[in-house]
Amino acid sequence: MAAKIRKGDRVIVITGRDKGKTGQVLKVMPDEGRAIVQGVNIVKRHKRQTQREQGGIVSKEGPIHLSNISLVDPKSSAATRVGFKILADGRKVRFAKASGETIDG
């Protein structure tokens, strides 16, 4: 099955602590059903000092479940569902169900 959300997509958080925030997908983990989104679900981690790096408390993005994010419609900049269609030249592309706009070039 083709993935509805891929690395590089602009998504919006539809539920949870960061509801309404938008960001770019940095990494998708399909086995766990999670994704890491830039600027969303920020967690603090304690990092030990090494010879090369300074130690301390580091803020970084934590994974968020795929059911809690939705793709941003390229036309209206609102959350949209994703559909698949096959073009005349045989390519399978994703499209925004709200506007009908294709997402993949």
N, C-alpha and C positions, 0 to 999 in steps of 0.2 A: 504494500500500500504506500502511496506517495505521502510525504509529510505535508501537513497543512501549514506548519510554521517551520521556517528554516532560518539558518544563520544569516544575519544581515537584514532581516525583516524589521519594520517598525511596528511595535505592538503597544497595546494599552492594557493596563491592569484593570480587570472588571470587578474584582472582589478582593477583600482582605485589607490589611493594614495600609498598603500603598495604592488603594483604589484611586483611579483617575490619572496616575502617573504614566507617562509614555517613555519608551526607550527602544534601543536597538538590541536585537538578540545577538549575544556574543557567542553562545554555545547552546546546542540542543542535545539533550541526553534522552533519546527515544526509549531506551530500555527501562529507565526510571520514570519516564513520562514528565520530565522536568526540563526547564530551560534557565539559562542565566541571562538576565536582561540588564543592560547598562543603567545604573542609577536607581535600581529597584531592589527591594529586600536587602538593604544594607545591614550587614552583621559585623560585629567586632570580634577579632581574633587576637589572642595573645601570642606574640611571635618571639621565640628565643633568639638572642643575639648570636651571630656567627662571625667568622673572621671577615666575611665580605659585607654583611648586612647588619644594620642597627636593629636592636630588639625593640619591643614595645607593643602597644595596642594598635592593630591595623584594621581599618575599615575596608570591607570588600563586599562584592555582590554575592548573595547566596542564591541557590536554585529556587525557582518558583514553579509550581505545578502548571502544566499546560492548560488545565481546565480553568485556571484563574487569569489567563491572558487571552486577548483577542487581537486579531490583525487590524491595523488601522487602514480604513478605506482611503485610497489615493485621491479620490475626488472630494469627499466631505470631511476627512480627518476624524471620523467617528469610528467606533468599533463595528466590525462587520464579520459575518461568517464567510467561510471560504468554500468555493465549489471548484470542480474540475470540468474542463471541456476540451474537446479535441478540435484543433483548428483545421482548416482546409488542407494545409500542407502536412498534416499528420502529427503535429506536435501536441502533447498534452500539457495544458497550462492551467494555472490557478486563476480564479477570478473572484472579485468581491461580489457577494450575493446582493448587497444593498444597492450598488450602483451598476453592476455588470461590467465594471472596468477590469481589464486583465492586469494581473500582478506581475507575472513573469513576462519579460520582454520578448 
